[in-house]
Amino acid sequence: MAERKTRSDCTVGTFEKKNGLPPGTIRNKDGRDTRSDKLIGTIRREAGKRK
């Protein structure tokens, strides 16, 4: 069974908890850990601009 895509209004903190990841797993481009209240949709939008 296929896994569903994570909702874009989910926060980084919630995503890490839901998937059993330690805090600070998701990092910014410069290597610092991403704020836990940042939205997944914002991260996707930023990644799209870099291409």
C-alpha positions as CSV (number, residue, x, y, z in Angstrom):
1,M,0.0,0.0,0.0
2,A,1.3,3.4,-1.0
3,E,2.2,6.1,1.6
4,R,0.3,9.4,1.3
5,K,2.0,12.7,0.8
6,T,2.4,14.8,4.0
7,R,-0.1,17.7,4.2
8,S,1.5,21.1,3.5
9,D,-0.1,22.7,6.6
10,C,1.7,20.2,8.8
11,T,4.5,21.7,11.0
12,V,8.1,20.4,11.1
13,G,7.7,19.5,14.8
14,T,4.5,17.5,14.2
15,F,6.1,15.7,11.2
16,E,9.1,14.7,13.2
17,K,7.0,13.4,16.0
18,K,4.6,11.5,13.7
19,N,7.4,9.8,11.9
20,G,9.5,9.0,15.0
21,L,12.3,11.3,14.0
22,P,14.5,13.0,16.6
23,P,14.1,16.8,16.9
24,G,16.4,18.7,14.5
25,T,16.4,16.0,11.8
26,I,15.0,18.4,9.2
27,R,17.7,21.0,8.4
28,N,17.8,24.3,6.5
29,K,20.1,24.7,3.4
30,D,22.8,26.2,5.6
31,G,22.9,23.2,8.0
32,R,21.0,24.7,11.0
33,D,17.9,22.8,12.2
34,T,14.6,24.1,10.9
35,R,12.2,25.8,13.4
36,S,9.6,23.4,14.6
37,D,6.7,25.7,13.7
38,K,7.7,26.0,10.1
39,L,5.2,24.5,7.6
40,I,6.1,21.7,5.3
41,G,4.5,23.7,2.4
42,T,7.0,26.5,3.0
43,I,9.9,24.0,2.8
44,R,8.5,22.6,-0.5
45,R,8.1,26.1,-1.9
46,E,11.7,27.0,-1.0
47,A,13.0,23.8,-2.5
48,G,11.1,24.6,-5.8
49,K,12.8,28.1,-6.0
50,R,16.3,26.5,-5.8
51,K,15.9,24.5,-8.9
